[in-house]
């Protein structure tokens, strides 16, 4: 992983490819979701944290649209009006299309993109890209969009344009993140409450990459919609699965097919866990928070079917080695595990997890720490 900052990498590449300095550089963070998985498209709460690792977009006006990423350094022409290409550049095209109705898109632009986030590791590299692009392009067009507008543009770019049936968590935290806080985002009401989060969290990458477009996330979302549709025949007026409570579970178990019941049970119990986790974090009770993380992972494994053996192993190892807790973060089917460990032992705990993993799977996992960082921002153009 390159240790240079993403804004510096994007600006340097811009200079190399376009022989001038960019006019605007903006960046947005990746995220770890502490808890509240697969609740955001079911009207429930989420508790994400913006990471120190970021994606940066450097931009200048152009008569046409050109983009390059630091991954391969190749300039590509963007057709912002034509069909999507099933490539990462679709996310930029989606952003341009969603900025236009707000009159916040330039007529053309030259762009470079660089990131310090691993791609496909469940840390929301796509929302970091769309939010950073929305920020850079709108600034280039002379507009200062609010964090809510940036999140909305980025969400529509991914959901409506690219066609990933995601919820709004990732774009929201990438736009609204604040240093030293987790965000309790209630997706049904849109309320966002910062919860102080001063400790360092640890990311243990499984090394198994997930691909969301058209994949398992879309299948799960459809299952949840089917469960909601069936529940509505008995609970008229129900708008989200997350409105149901653990007290409703015996009734649901009798009425729903077993598969849909399991998905619903995850959403309902995860909603309760997430609110309890926010309360535990607010009162500094990291032991309770950690226990809820482990319960959340178990629910993903048993009821949601979104974990993988590598992640299950990391969670078990983390608990055995003395972490407060750990769980697979993000959509799943690959990705990374978030680990919370007591400050005085964290270095030892994560080293032991790494050793356990290497013994079991024959390779060392990427492990790194981060504190809660800020959301999208304009960066000084590096000189
Ligand atoms: C992906 C989606 C989010 C959310 C998570 C699961 O990251 O983009 O909206 O649904 O999966 O919690």
Boltz pocket constraint, residues with backbone or C-beta under 6 A from the ligand:
constraints:
  - pocket:
      binder: B
      contacts: [[A, 33], [A, 36], [A, 37], [A, 38], [A, 39], [A, 40], [A, 41], [A, 122], [A, 124], [A, 165], [A, 166], [A, 167], [A, 168], [A, 169], [A, 170], [A, 217], [A, 330], [A, 331], [A, 332]]
      max_distance: 6.0
